[in-house]
Amino acid sequence: MQLTIETIAFLAAVAFLAGTIDALAGGGGLLTLPAMMAAGVPPVAALATNKLQSTIGTSSAFFTFWRAGHVDLRQFAIPAIAAFAGSALGATVVQHVSSTFLTALMPVLLIAMGLYFLLAPPMQQVDRHARVGRLGITLIVAAIGFYDGFFGPGTGSFLTLALVALAGLGLVRAIANTKLLNLSTNVAGLLAMIAGGHVLWQLGAVMALGNVAGNQLGARLAIRFGGTGVRPLLVILSAALTAKLLADPANPIWQLF
Protein backbone atom coordinates (compact mmCIF):
# COMPACT_ATOMS: atom_id res chain seq x y z
CA MET A 1 0.00 0.00 0.00
CA GLN A 2 1.06 3.60 -0.62
CA LEU A 3 1.32 6.16 2.18
CA THR A 4 2.20 9.85 1.84
CA ILE A 5 5.47 11.24 3.22
CA GLU A 6 3.46 13.26 5.73
CA THR A 7 1.67 10.14 6.99
CA ILE A 8 4.92 8.20 7.33
CA ALA A 9 6.52 11.11 9.21
CA PHE A 10 3.51 11.24 11.55
CA LEU A 11 3.72 7.50 12.22
CA ALA A 12 7.46 7.78 12.90
CA ALA A 13 6.76 10.54 15.44
CA VAL A 14 4.09 8.38 17.08
CA ALA A 15 6.61 5.50 17.21
CA PHE A 16 9.11 7.76 18.98
CA LEU A 17 6.57 8.75 21.62
CA ALA A 18 5.38 5.14 21.92
CA GLY A 19 8.94 3.92 22.39
CA THR A 20 9.56 6.42 25.17
CA ILE A 21 6.38 5.43 26.97
CA ASP A 22 6.96 1.72 26.35
CA ALA A 23 10.39 1.79 27.99
CA LEU A 24 8.95 3.62 31.00
CA ALA A 25 5.70 1.80 31.64
CA GLY A 26 4.72 -0.36 28.66
CA GLY A 27 1.72 0.22 26.43
CA GLY A 28 3.34 1.89 23.43
CA GLY A 29 1.19 -0.21 21.11
CA LEU A 30 -1.82 1.72 22.39
CA LEU A 31 -0.48 4.58 20.27
CA THR A 32 1.12 2.90 17.24
CA LEU A 33 -1.67 0.42 16.41
CA PRO A 34 -4.58 2.90 16.26
CA ALA A 35 -2.33 5.43 14.50
CA MET A 36 -1.53 2.95 11.74
CA MET A 37 -5.14 1.85 11.42
CA ALA A 38 -6.28 5.49 11.30
CA ALA A 39 -3.80 5.95 8.44
CA GLY A 40 -5.53 3.15 6.54
CA VAL A 41 -3.24 0.20 7.29
CA PRO A 42 -5.27 -3.08 7.45
CA PRO A 43 -5.52 -4.68 10.93
CA VAL A 44 -3.23 -7.70 10.45
CA ALA A 45 -0.66 -5.62 8.54
CA ALA A 46 -0.78 -3.06 11.35
CA LEU A 47 -0.19 -5.79 13.93
CA ALA A 48 2.68 -7.23 11.86
CA THR A 49 4.35 -3.88 11.19
CA ASN A 50 3.92 -2.91 14.82
CA LYS A 51 5.77 -6.11 15.76
CA LEU A 52 8.68 -5.13 13.50
CA GLN A 53 9.17 -1.64 14.88
CA SER A 54 8.48 -2.76 18.44
CA THR A 55 10.99 -5.63 18.22
CA ILE A 56 13.77 -3.31 17.13
CA GLY A 57 12.85 -0.67 19.71
CA THR A 58 12.53 -3.17 22.56
CA SER A 59 15.91 -4.68 21.61
CA SER A 60 17.46 -1.26 22.05
CA ALA A 61 15.88 -0.75 25.47
CA PHE A 62 16.78 -4.29 26.55
CA PHE A 63 20.49 -3.79 25.84
CA THR A 64 20.45 -0.47 27.71
CA PHE A 65 18.97 -2.13 30.81
CA TRP A 66 21.28 -5.16 30.40
CA ARG A 67 24.42 -3.01 30.23
CA ALA A 68 23.25 -1.20 33.36
CA GLY A 69 23.08 -4.56 35.19
CA HIS A 70 19.30 -4.67 35.76
CA VAL A 71 18.47 -7.81 33.71
CA ASP A 72 18.63 -11.27 35.35
CA LEU A 73 19.10 -13.63 32.40
CA ARG A 74 19.47 -16.71 34.60
CA GLN A 75 16.19 -16.16 36.45
CA PHE A 76 14.09 -15.25 33.39
CA ALA A 77 15.56 -17.39 30.59
CA ILE A 78 12.91 -20.13 30.92
CA PRO A 79 9.99 -17.66 31.25
CA ALA A 80 11.32 -15.92 28.14
CA ILE A 81 11.16 -19.20 26.20
CA ALA A 82 7.57 -19.74 27.39
CA ALA A 83 6.68 -16.18 26.38
CA PHE A 84 8.16 -16.87 22.92
CA ALA A 85 6.01 -19.97 22.48
CA GLY A 86 2.84 -18.22 23.66
CA SER A 87 3.40 -15.26 21.34
CA ALA A 88 4.11 -17.46 18.32
CA LEU A 89 0.80 -19.25 18.91
CA GLY A 90 -1.12 -15.99 19.33
CA ALA A 91 0.37 -14.45 16.18
CA THR A 92 -0.49 -17.57 14.21
CA VAL A 93 -4.09 -17.58 15.45
CA VAL A 94 -4.73 -13.90 14.67
CA GLN A 95 -3.76 -14.40 11.01
CA HIS A 96 -6.76 -16.72 10.63
CA VAL A 97 -9.27 -14.24 12.07
CA SER A 98 -11.50 -12.21 9.74
CA SER A 99 -10.12 -8.72 9.03
CA THR A 100 -13.64 -7.29 9.37
CA PHE A 101 -13.94 -8.81 12.83
CA LEU A 102 -10.49 -7.48 13.80
CA THR A 103 -11.36 -3.98 12.58
CA ALA A 104 -14.43 -3.99 14.83
CA LEU A 105 -12.59 -5.63 17.73
CA MET A 106 -9.56 -3.33 17.81
CA PRO A 107 -11.29 -0.22 19.24
CA VAL A 108 -12.97 -2.33 21.92
CA LEU A 109 -9.64 -3.85 22.99
CA LEU A 110 -7.95 -0.45 22.88
CA ILE A 111 -10.62 1.06 25.12
CA ALA A 112 -10.25 -1.84 27.55
CA MET A 113 -6.47 -1.35 27.67
CA GLY A 114 -6.90 2.39 28.17
CA LEU A 115 -9.20 1.76 31.13
CA TYR A 116 -6.66 -0.64 32.58
CA PHE A 117 -3.90 1.98 32.42
CA LEU A 118 -6.24 4.57 33.92
CA LEU A 119 -7.43 2.44 36.84
CA ALA A 120 -4.47 0.13 37.64
CA PRO A 121 -2.81 0.87 41.00
CA PRO A 122 0.76 2.23 41.16
CA MET A 123 3.58 -0.31 41.35
CA GLN A 124 6.14 -0.69 44.14
CA GLN A 125 9.65 0.68 43.62
CA VAL A 126 11.45 -1.80 45.94
CA ASP A 127 11.87 -5.59 45.82
CA ARG A 128 9.51 -7.67 47.96
CA HIS A 129 8.93 -11.35 48.71
CA ALA A 130 7.78 -13.30 45.65
CA ARG A 131 4.21 -14.63 45.80
CA VAL A 132 4.63 -17.31 43.12
CA GLY A 133 7.56 -19.46 42.05
CA ARG A 134 9.31 -19.71 38.71
CA LEU A 135 6.78 -22.19 37.32
CA GLY A 136 3.89 -19.85 38.12
CA ILE A 137 5.65 -16.88 36.54
CA THR A 138 6.50 -19.01 33.50
CA LEU A 139 2.84 -19.97 32.94
CA ILE A 140 1.68 -16.38 33.47
CA VAL A 141 4.13 -14.89 30.98
CA ALA A 142 3.25 -17.62 28.46
CA ALA A 143 -0.40 -16.49 28.65
CA ILE A 144 0.65 -12.83 28.33
CA GLY A 145 2.82 -13.88 25.38
CA PHE A 146 -0.23 -15.33 23.62
CA TYR A 147 -2.02 -12.01 24.15
CA ASP A 148 0.98 -10.14 22.75
CA GLY A 149 1.08 -12.29 19.63
CA PHE A 150 -2.67 -11.90 19.08
CA PHE A 151 -3.00 -8.18 19.87
CA GLY A 152 -0.17 -6.60 21.86
CA PRO A 153 -0.88 -3.20 23.44
CA GLY A 154 -0.31 -3.21 27.19
CA THR A 155 1.89 -6.32 27.15
CA GLY A 156 4.85 -4.53 28.70
CA SER A 157 2.68 -3.20 31.50
CA PHE A 158 1.10 -6.62 32.14
CA LEU A 159 4.54 -8.22 32.34
CA THR A 160 5.85 -5.49 34.62
CA LEU A 161 2.81 -5.79 36.87
CA ALA A 162 3.28 -9.58 37.08
CA LEU A 163 6.94 -9.20 38.01
CA VAL A 164 6.18 -6.57 40.65
CA ALA A 165 3.06 -8.10 42.18
CA LEU A 166 3.91 -11.80 41.86
CA ALA A 167 7.68 -12.14 41.42
CA GLY A 168 8.43 -9.47 44.04
CA LEU A 169 10.69 -7.29 41.87
CA GLY A 170 11.04 -3.54 42.39
CA LEU A 171 9.79 -1.35 39.56
CA VAL A 172 13.09 -0.64 37.78
CA ARG A 173 14.19 -4.31 37.91
CA ALA A 174 10.72 -5.36 36.76
CA ILE A 175 10.78 -2.94 33.82
CA ALA A 176 14.28 -4.17 32.86
CA ASN A 177 13.39 -7.87 32.94
CA THR A 178 10.11 -7.11 31.18
CA LYS A 179 12.23 -5.96 28.23
CA LEU A 180 13.77 -9.44 28.03
CA LEU A 181 10.35 -11.12 28.11
CA ASN A 182 8.78 -8.58 25.75
CA LEU A 183 11.66 -8.91 23.31
CA SER A 184 11.02 -12.66 23.28
CA THR A 185 7.30 -12.21 22.56
CA ASN A 186 8.00 -9.59 19.90
CA VAL A 187 10.52 -11.77 18.06
CA ALA A 188 8.14 -14.74 18.07
CA GLY A 189 5.20 -12.65 16.87
CA LEU A 190 7.33 -11.00 14.20
CA LEU A 191 8.59 -14.33 12.84
CA ALA A 192 5.02 -15.63 12.61
CA MET A 193 3.91 -12.47 10.80
CA ILE A 194 6.87 -12.63 8.41
CA ALA A 195 5.93 -16.21 7.58
CA GLY A 196 2.41 -14.99 6.84
CA GLY A 197 3.71 -12.18 4.58
CA HIS A 198 1.96 -9.35 6.46
CA VAL A 199 4.84 -6.99 7.38
CA LEU A 200 5.06 -3.58 5.66
CA TRP A 201 8.86 -3.40 5.66
CA GLN A 202 9.48 0.19 4.59
CA LEU A 203 6.95 1.67 7.01
CA GLY A 204 8.19 -0.63 9.77
CA ALA A 205 11.81 0.39 9.22
CA VAL A 206 11.02 4.11 9.42
CA MET A 207 8.88 3.63 12.52
CA ALA A 208 11.62 1.47 14.05
CA LEU A 209 14.05 4.39 13.87
CA GLY A 210 11.64 6.52 15.86
CA ASN A 211 10.90 3.68 18.26
CA VAL A 212 14.60 3.03 18.97
CA ALA A 213 15.20 6.69 19.74
CA GLY A 214 12.16 6.75 22.03
CA ASN A 215 13.16 3.53 23.80
CA GLN A 216 16.66 4.86 24.44
CA LEU A 217 15.22 8.02 25.98
CA GLY A 218 12.62 6.10 28.00
CA ALA A 219 15.11 3.50 29.27
CA ARG A 220 17.44 6.18 30.58
CA LEU A 221 14.55 8.03 32.21
CA ALA A 222 13.34 4.77 33.80
CA ILE A 223 16.79 3.94 35.20
CA ARG A 224 17.13 7.44 36.65
CA PHE A 225 13.60 8.27 37.76
CA GLY A 226 11.54 5.02 37.63
CA GLY A 227 8.55 4.44 35.37
CA THR A 228 5.91 6.51 37.11
CA GLY A 229 3.94 9.47 35.84
CA VAL A 230 3.41 8.59 32.16
CA ARG A 231 0.10 6.72 32.34
CA PRO A 232 -2.20 9.79 32.11
CA LEU A 233 -0.46 10.90 28.90
CA LEU A 234 -0.72 7.40 27.45
CA VAL A 235 -4.44 7.18 28.26
CA ILE A 236 -5.22 10.59 26.76
CA LEU A 237 -3.33 9.96 23.51
CA SER A 238 -4.70 6.43 23.16
CA ALA A 239 -8.26 7.68 23.70
CA ALA A 240 -7.81 10.33 21.01
CA LEU A 241 -6.50 7.83 18.45
CA THR A 242 -9.21 5.29 19.29
CA ALA A 243 -11.85 8.00 18.88
CA LYS A 244 -10.41 8.65 15.41
CA LEU A 245 -11.00 4.99 14.53
CA LEU A 246 -14.55 5.04 15.88
CA ALA A 247 -15.34 8.29 14.05
CA ASP A 248 -15.18 6.41 10.74
CA PRO A 249 -18.81 5.47 9.87
CA ALA A 250 -17.46 2.58 7.77
CA ASN A 251 -16.01 0.86 10.84
CA PRO A 252 -17.68 -2.58 11.05
CA ILE A 253 -18.46 -2.05 14.74
CA TRP A 254 -21.31 0.30 13.78
CA GLN A 255 -22.98 -2.51 11.83
CA LEU A 256 -23.70 -4.19 15.16
CA PHE A 257 -26.12 -1.43 16.16
Secondary structure as GFF3:
##gff-version 3
##sequence-region A 1 257
A	DSSP	alpha_helix	5	25	.	.	.	ID=ss1
A	DSSP	alpha_helix	29	38	.	.	.	ID=ss2
A	DSSP	alpha_helix	43	67	.	.	.	ID=ss3
A	DSSP	alpha_helix	73	94	.	.	.	ID=ss4
A	DSSP	alpha_helix	99	119	.	.	.	ID=ss5
A	DSSP	alpha_helix	134	150	.	.	.	ID=ss6
A	DSSP	alpha_helix	155	165	.	.	.	ID=ss7
A	DSSP	alpha_helix	171	196	.	.	.	ID=ss8
A	DSSP	alpha_helix	201	225	.	.	.	ID=ss9
A	DSSP	alpha_helix	231	246	.	.	.	ID=ss10
A	DSSP	three_ten_helix	252	256	.	.	.	ID=ss11
###
